Amino acid sequence: MDPQHERIALTEYTRDGAAREYEQLAHTEDLFVTERPWKVSVDLPALTARRNDLPAVEED
């Protein structure tokens, strides 16, 4: 997650053991659901809304 972006996004990768390279499986700013390593879902719009409700942090 990049706090500089307007919306929170999530990218899922898998690693090909033989080639030792990563392959992108999914990229979304919406509801993310995966079965690996266990079933989980992440409501990214809800996280974005909660983050936007946090008070701004002043930089020194």
C-alpha positions in Angstrom: 0.0 0.0 0.0 1.3 3.4 -0.9 -0.1 6.2 1.4 0.6 8.7 -1.4 -2.1 7.1 -3.7 -5.7 8.2 -3.4 -7.0 4.6 -3.2 -5.4 1.6 -1.5 -4.5 -1.1 -3.9 -3.3 -4.6 -3.4 -1.2 -6.8 -5.8 -0.9 -10.6 -5.3 2.2 -12.4 -6.6 3.2 -16.1 -6.8 6.7 -17.5 -7.2 7.5 -20.0 -9.9 9.9 -22.3 -8.0 11.6 -23.6 -11.2 12.2 -20.2 -12.8 12.6 -18.4 -9.5 10.5 -15.5 -10.9 7.4 -13.8 -9.5 4.2 -13.7 -11.5 1.4 -11.2 -10.8 -1.8 -13.0 -10.1 -4.1 -10.0 -9.2 -4.1 -6.3 -8.8 -7.2 -4.5 -7.5 -8.5 -1.5 -5.6 -11.8 -3.3 -4.9 -12.6 -6.4 -2.9 -9.6 -8.8 -2.8 -10.2 -12.5 -2.2 -7.6 -15.3 -2.2 -7.5 -18.9 -1.1 -3.8 -19.1 -0.5 -2.3 -19.7 2.0 -5.8 -19.6 3.5 -9.1 -18.0 2.5 -9.1 -14.2 3.2 -10.9 -11.2 1.8 -9.9 -7.6 2.1 -12.3 -4.8 1.5 -9.9 -2.2 0.0 -12.5 0.6 -0.4 -13.4 0.3 3.3 -9.7 0.5 4.2 -9.4 3.6 2.0 -12.4 5.2 3.7 -11.0 4.5 7.2 -7.6 5.9 6.2 -9.2 9.0 4.9 -11.0 9.5 8.2 -7.8 9.5 10.2 -6.5 12.9 11.3 -3.7 14.4 9.2 -0.2 14.0 10.5 1.9 17.1 10.5 5.4 16.7 9.2 8.3 18.4 11.0 
